[in-house]
Each structure stands twice: as structure tokens, then as C-alpha cells.
Amino acid sequence: MNISKPRFNLVELAIFLSAVAVFAFVFGKTRTESRLAPFLTHGAGELAPLATQYGPGRHSEHGEEWVIRDFFADGRDGVFVDVGANDYKRFSNTYYLETELGWSGIALEPQAKFSSDYAKHRPRTRFVPLFVSDTSNSEAVLHVPRNNDLIASSSATFVKEEGGDDLVPLRTNTTTLDDVLERSGVSQIDFLSIDVELHEPQVLRGFSIARYRPRLVCVESHPEVRQQILDYFTSNGYVVLGKYLRADSDNLWFAESKRPHP
């Protein structure tokens, strides 16, 4: 008995290969999206291209590290100033800059417990354990919840609303940003990060932005202080970078209006 072997004709073969290609594309896309999902907040679709290019790993809390790398095109040997720096690595906007790109700078954080880790792991960073404000040489109280030292703030109400429990008052000395920069001999800043839980306007009042002209500024912008932050930068010739506006719902990103932007 003659049994003919089944075979594809050219049309069937083309259909089969197309189906395989579609399946591979959909499967690959789903896999990529599932890897990125933990790093993308709801509605932040414009962050996805940055996550694809620079992620999915990062040290910053959200996509800040990707934005910084994108703006500077992974440029090396810059200078940063990190106000409200907290831990040397966990949720740090500047850890990658120092450890991978050779940047150096200053970390300002009133919780002095973090200083030893900076000394051990961040040799190109000068750690300053002071509370940055609009005046120097006074005293401030930082309310630090035992369950989450990331949301420490001068406002106890804010900390409680953010879920902080068992607040411990930390008395600390204040400084202006200008005074620290002057003492440190800093003459120019490439990247400035400010994350101080509602105290951003006071930090900015103690900073002569016209003197240092940072190329990129990241400021956490809660609704209570957002307008003050916008007014400050607008009056000093800075603009919000539209490229990152919808990619990051937690911060505002500024650069000088007269400089070319990516």
C-alpha cells in the first residue's frame, strides 16, 4: 500500500511561519512588559521607553535613575548635590552616577546614622549630616517614623498621613544649601536632587540658583508645595522638561530654558 506523506505547500508554509512569528512577538512583548511592570506606576506609559533602554534594574525609588541617565546620555565625571539623600544606596538618585559613571558630589541628610555607609561605600561623596533650610545655625526637628525612615519630615502631620508610625523627634542643626556649597568649594552643579517631604520651598530659598546653574534638577513635588516650586524655577529661567513630565508623577524635572535639552 502506498501512503503519501503529508506536506505543506508554499501558501500553507507561509501561513504557518507567519503564525509562529506573531506568537513569538506577542510572547516576547508580554514577557518584556511583565518584567517592567513592577517599575512602572499606573499611567506612566512614557516611562516605558526609558525602562526598556536603561532598566529594568535601578537604585532610585521609581524611574529617576533612568531619567538622569537619559538626560546626560550616561555622561561621566559630573557633579551632583543630593538634598535629603537618605541611605547610600536604597532608593538613591545618585548611587549609579558615582559607582558606574565616576561622578562625585555632596549628600545632605540630617539622619546621621547613614554617614558610616557613605564613608564605606561612597568614597566620592561628602556626607553632610545637617537639615537644609532657608537659614543656617538654627535648630530644626525632623520627625522620623520607626517603621519607615524614608518619609521623615519636619511636618509630623505629613509623616502620619503617609503612614508613619511611632514618630521619633530628631533635633538637628540647619544650614542653607549655599553655605554648604561655599564651604565645600563647589563652583558648578550638573545634577541637583531635592527630596525633603514638603520642605522644598525653604531649601530653594537658601540656594542661589543663578550662581550654580545646575543643568538638571529633580524636585519631589507634593501638591501642597508644587506651585511654590514652579514659581521659583520659572522666575529663575528654568522650565519643566516635557519629555519627563508624564514619565514621572512624583517629581518635577527642570532645566534652563536657554540650554538645549534632550
C-alpha positions in Angstrom: 0.0 0.0 0.0 1.3 3.5 -1.0 0.9 6.1 1.7 1.7 9.6 0.6 3.5 11.8 3.1 1.6 15.0 4.1 3.5 18.1 3.1 3.0 21.8 3.2 2.5 23.7 0.0 4.1 27.2 -0.2 0.9 29.0 0.9 0.4 26.8 4.0 4.1 27.2 4.9 3.9 31.0 4.7 0.8 31.0 6.9 2.5 28.7 9.4 5.6 30.8 9.6 3.6 34.0 10.0 1.7 32.5 12.9 4.9 31.5 14.6 6.3 35.0 14.1 3.2 36.6 15.6 3.2 34.2 18.6 6.9 34.9 19.2 6.3 38.7 19.0 3.3 38.6 21.4 5.1 36.3 23.8 8.2 38.4 23.8 6.3 41.6 24.3 4.3 40.1 27.2 7.5 38.9 28.8 9.1 42.3 28.5 6.1 44.1 29.8 5.8 41.7 32.8 9.4 42.4 33.7 8.9 46.2 33.5 5.6 46.2 35.3 6.9 46.4 38.9 8.9 49.6 37.9 6.1 51.5 36.2 3.4 53.4 38.0 -0.1 53.4 36.7 -0.4 55.7 33.7 3.3 56.2 33.3 3.5 54.8 29.7 6.0 57.4 28.7 8.4 55.9 31.2 8.4 52.6 29.4 11.0 53.6 26.7 13.4 54.7 29.4 12.8 51.5 31.3 13.4 49.5 28.2 16.7 51.3 27.4 18.1 51.6 30.9 16.2 49.1 33.0 14.6 47.1 34.4 17.2 47.4 37.3 17.6 50.7 39.1 18.5 52.0 42.5 16.2 55.0 42.7 12.7 54.6 44.2 10.9 55.0 40.8 12.4 55.8 37.4 14.5 58.7 38.5 17.8 56.9 37.7 16.6 56.3 34.1 15.6 59.9 33.6 19.0 61.1 34.8 20.9 58.7 32.6 18.8 59.6 29.6 19.3 63.4 30.1 23.1 63.1 30.5 23.4 60.2 28.0 25.4 58.3 30.6 28.0 61.1 30.7 30.9 60.6 33.1 32.6 62.6 35.9 29.8 65.0 36.7 29.0 66.7 40.0 25.8 66.1 41.9 24.2 67.5 45.0 21.6 65.3 46.8 19.4 67.0 49.4 17.5 64.6 51.5 19.8 61.8 50.4 18.8 59.2 53.0 20.5 55.8 52.5 23.7 55.5 50.4 22.1 53.0 48.0 18.4 52.2 48.8 16.2 54.4 46.6 19.2 56.7 45.8 19.1 59.0 42.8 22.9 59.3 42.8 24.3 55.9 43.6 24.6 54.8 40.0 26.2 58.1 39.0 29.0 57.6 41.4 29.6 53.9 41.3 29.1 53.4 37.5 29.9 56.8 35.9 32.5 58.2 38.2 30.5 61.2 39.4 31.3 62.9 42.7 29.2 65.2 45.0 27.6 66.0 48.2 24.8 64.1 50.1 22.9 66.2 52.7 20.9 64.2 55.2 20.1 65.1 58.8 19.8 61.4 59.9 23.5 61.0 60.8 23.1 57.2 61.1 23.6 56.9 57.4 27.1 58.5 57.4 29.1 55.4 58.0 27.7 53.6 55.0 28.5 56.6 52.8 32.1 56.6 54.1 32.4 52.9 53.4 30.6 52.6 50.0 30.5 56.1 48.5 34.1 57.5 48.7 33.4 60.2 46.1 30.5 61.6 48.1 30.9 64.0 51.0 28.1 63.3 53.6 26.8 66.3 55.5 24.5 65.5 58.4 22.5 68.8 58.5 19.0 69.8 57.9 18.9 72.0 54.8 16.6 75.1 55.1 16.5 78.8 54.4 18.6 79.7 57.4 21.8 78.3 58.9 22.8 77.7 62.5 19.4 77.2 63.9 17.6 74.1 65.2 15.0 72.0 63.4 13.0 69.0 64.4 12.8 66.1 62.0 10.0 63.6 62.7 11.3 60.1 61.9 8.8 57.2 62.0 10.2 53.9 63.3 8.6 51.9 60.6 9.9 54.0 57.6 12.7 56.5 57.8 12.3 57.4 54.1 9.3 59.6 54.9 11.0 61.6 57.7 9.8 65.2 57.6 9.7 68.5 59.6 5.9 68.0 59.4 4.6 65.4 61.8 1.2 65.6 60.2 2.6 64.8 56.8 4.5 61.8 58.2 1.4 60.4 59.8 -0.7 60.9 56.7 2.0 59.0 54.8 1.6 56.0 57.1 4.4 56.8 59.5 4.1 55.2 63.0 5.7 55.9 66.3 7.4 59.1 65.4 10.8 59.9 67.0 11.7 63.6 67.0 15.3 64.2 65.9 16.7 67.6 66.8 19.2 68.7 64.2 21.1 71.8 63.1 20.1 73.7 60.0 22.2 75.0 57.1 21.4 76.7 53.8 22.5 74.9 50.6 24.6 78.0 49.7 26.6 77.7 52.9 27.4 74.0 52.3 28.4 74.6 48.7 30.6 77.6 49.7 32.4 75.6 52.4 32.8 72.6 50.0 34.3 74.7 47.3 31.7 73.7 44.7 31.6 76.0 41.8 29.2 74.2 39.4 26.5 71.5 39.6 25.4 69.1 36.9 22.6 67.4 38.8 20.6 68.6 41.8 18.1 66.3 43.6 15.8 67.6 46.4 13.5 65.3 48.3 12.7 66.7 51.8 9.0 66.0 52.2 7.3 69.4 52.0 10.4 71.4 53.0 11.5 72.0 49.3 10.5 75.7 49.2 12.7 76.5 52.2 15.6 74.7 50.7 15.2 76.7 47.5 15.1 80.0 49.4 18.6 79.2 50.7 20.0 78.3 47.3 21.5 80.8 44.8 20.5 79.0 41.6 21.8 81.9 39.4 25.3 81.2 40.8 25.4 77.5 40.3 23.0 76.9 37.4 22.5 73.2 37.7 22.0 71.5 34.3 19.2 69.2 35.6 17.1 69.5 38.8 14.8 66.8 40.2 12.4 68.1 42.9 9.8 65.9 44.7 6.6 67.9 44.3 3.7 67.2 46.6 0.6 69.2 45.8 0.9 71.3 49.0 4.2 72.9 47.7 4.1 72.3 44.0 3.1 75.8 43.0 5.9 77.4 45.1 8.4 75.1 43.4 7.1 76.0 39.9 7.2 79.7 40.7 10.8 79.5 42.0 12.1 77.9 38.9 10.1 79.9 36.4 11.3 83.2 38.0 14.9 81.9 37.6 14.7 81.0 33.9 14.1 77.3 34.2 11.4 75.2 32.5 9.7 71.9 33.3 11.1 69.2 30.9 8.1 68.0 29.0 9.9 64.8 27.9 9.8 63.6 31.5 6.6 65.2 32.7 4.3 62.2 32.2 7.0 59.7 32.8 7.3 60.7 36.5 4.3 61.7 38.6 6.3 62.1 41.8 8.9 64.7 40.8 9.3 67.7 38.6 12.3 67.9 36.3 13.8 71.3 35.4 16.5 72.7 33.1 17.5 76.1 32.0 15.2 77.4 29.2 18.1 78.7 27.2 20.1 75.4 27.2 19.4 72.7 24.6 17.5 69.8 26.1 17.4 66.1 25.0 
